[in-house]
Amino acid sequence: MISGALNITSGSKAPLGVSFEDETE
């Protein structure tokens, strides 16, 4: 759910926002 919105912030690289967490760190 939240990961979906974060995924867009990351650049919609991951399917569920995993990239967001990876890029954040």
C-alpha positions in Angstrom: 0.0 0.0 0.0 2.4 2.7 1.2 5.2 1.0 -0.8 3.2 1.7 -3.9 3.3 5.5 -3.4 7.0 5.3 -2.4 7.7 3.2 -5.5 6.7 6.2 -7.6 9.0 8.5 -5.6 11.8 6.1 -6.3 11.1 6.3 -10.0 8.8 3.2 -10.2 11.8 1.0 -10.6 10.6 -1.8 -8.2 7.3 -3.6 -8.6 6.2 -2.8 -5.0 8.5 0.0 -3.9 11.4 -2.2 -2.9 13.7 0.1 -4.9 12.5 3.0 -2.7 13.8 1.3 0.5 17.0 0.3 -1.3 17.6 3.8 -2.7 16.7 5.4 0.6 19.5 3.6 2.4 
